[in-house]
Amino acid sequence: MELLFSKYQGAGNDFIIIDNRSNSFPKNNIEIIRKLCDRRFGVGADGLILLENSTKNDFTMVYYNADGNESTMCGNGGRCIVAFAKHLDIIGDKTIFDAIDGKHVATIKEDMVRLQMIDIDKIDLFENHTFLNTGSPHHISFDSNIDKLDIKKLGKKIRYGAPYFEEGTNVNFVEQISDNSFKIRTYERGVENETLACGTGATAVAIAANKLNKTTLNTVKIEVLGGSLEVSFKKAGDQYKNVFLKGPAQLVFKGNISI
Ligand SMILES: N[C@@H](CCC[C@H](N)C(=O)O)C(=O)O
């Protein structure tokens, strides 16, 4: 079978995106998804995303990690699928789409996509880390010199350790740069390595930083290895609402591949 795909990247977090409105993609074949994401034997990507029909909104996003398993929300993937839908003329400059964690509103202007994320009302604070779910689970620890860290080794230990075990978590190492900017490096579950950016991770770090009084501002800049992201939110008591993730989402190339 010949498969038409597009490859997108958002701050260096890269995805294969496929128009599956015809339901012809073999979505239960983990091996095919894994091979397509393989950087030597396939197209190469951190994840694969299907654009499918929605009965209520513009489209549905279905997300798979590079290991072939369907996973929870992907913030950068969500921004990239908005750019893809716009390139397909499915949407204009605004959209509402469905994803595994619910309905998402987004806007696109040139290659910048601003995506609404879920509201957050539960943040677990521990002595040396913070844990919260922004559509995907995130373990966050603040450090002084994250450039020096072996993210793959440290991240893997936390991802497979207690209390996460097999289900796992994404792991973020964070360094404060200024009042409202932070540098982060993320180990992603399902890629099982460091990626150049993680959107749900950037969102989690911005909210954790506010919760821990590391910033009092409600627009936070997040520097990642692949570029810059911006997270804004409204704090209402213990809740964080109107959470938005903003950053670039760009087409890298399109192609056909036999599967
Ligand atoms: N890259 C993502 C997160 C994708 C999901 C994650 N790997 C998981 O399984 O939790 C993002 O941009 O949010």
The ligand as a Gaussian input file, in Angstrom:
#p B3LYP/6-31G(d) Opt

LIG

0 1
 N        5.594000      15.621000      22.384000
 C        4.455000      15.761000      23.127000
 C        4.024000      14.763000      24.145000
 C        3.655000      13.462000      23.463000
 C        3.085000      12.448000      24.389000
 C        4.117000      11.873000      25.304000
 N        5.252000      11.305000      24.638000
 C        3.418000      10.847000      26.194000
 O        3.271000       9.673000      25.803000
 O        2.988000      11.228000      27.270000
 C        4.005000      17.181000      23.371000
 O        4.412000      18.056000      22.590000
 O        3.191000      17.418000      24.256000

